[in-house]
Amino acid sequence: MSNDGNKKQFWKRNAAKVPGSIQHVYGAQHPPFDPLLHAKLPPATPGKPKKATTFQEFESITSDAWDVGDDDDELLAMAAQNLNIDVVMETANKVNNQMQVGEGDVTSPEVSFASQSSPYTDGRLVKSQSEAPIGSPKEELRKLSWSGIPRQVRPITWKLLSGYLPANAERRESVLQRKRQEYFGFIQQYYDSRNDEHHQDTYRQIHIDIPRMSPESLVLQPKVTEIFERILFIWAIRHPASGYVQGINDLVTPFFVVYVFEYIEEEVENFDVSSLQEEALRNIEADSFWCMSKLLDGIQDNYTFAQPGIQRKVKALEELVSRIDESVHRHMQQYEVEYLQFAFRWMNNLLMRELPLRCTIRLWDTYQAEPEGFSHFHLYVCAAFLVRWRKEILEERDFQGLMILLQNLPTMHWGNEEVSVLLAEAYRLKFAFADAPNHYKR
């Protein structure tokens, strides 16, 4: 390994650090800096730089990196802590009042809360027009959102994080009005064509898929079914490269539920959506359409012909699991379980079929706060999710038992705490592997 003073060595000899513990790398590719995670680190001592080790030596001294220990418990406990709602509300108000408009159209990424691509390199911030300065209200809201968003501020925060809601408070209402009118212009222009020969197969498939969604008490309401059919059909018409693909239908639900929360206090599953005023229903429908579109813009190769994005992610998941838990990986190989047989759905539906809706919404708080959260960070969440069931997987001794387990994982009673622990594990995996992909290739 070179000793060139102009290049920082990646692997350093540092016996003071606990193998597997998180070290600070600031950037949108990692959860924002949290002083709690670093409060116990010893201060840096000046002196002669320590000699770099080889990767083999580093690997040997971090062989316990994924073992459960005191450092894990401390990290996961902090990850499971609830946000102070007053702090988040205060920050959301700052965002609402202080965001200033950048150059260009206010609906563009330059003034949106989160950019569409990651402007970070090697953990260092690269300034771009789309990035807020560190310490700004936008950056504070992103950092807080990574750890979960209280229900009271989730609708406005999701709209900011997705890039749908413009940053400038003075222009926000006019832009929202324009986007909502634009969506219903699409309805007027295209929706009558749903029974045309060219589009009837698409509409028929949408009509078949919606009743299969969950929660049934919500999606089977005639008003909700009607709204979902319009959203999905218009999206398919406007995206001919992929058209409608099964799995896209599930992605409407979290947005729809969160935006209904703007108008009700009770749980949406037990609420009669048709009792809302027509204007509220129109706003919810249009906002759900545009935010789902923003999400799909980042993962559209998941749904183009042959779904190449999903194929790549499933392969990456297999390689990653083979490194972080070889026993689980070899066990699945022994019983001829292919990752594509269970993980295809995890990627296609973003784990929505594996988790209760409340957990999906909490998961999406982090995905939207994390640039490339849906397209990149989701891989590490899936890896952490699989390894979470290590004990149960290793107990199964045949192909059928493994497949039944992996397609019916017992998450019915999961809540925010379990999701926070999952995200902490996913972050740890990303920290170790995201910027060094060769580490999980044998």
Disulfide bonds with the S-S distance in Angstrom:
none
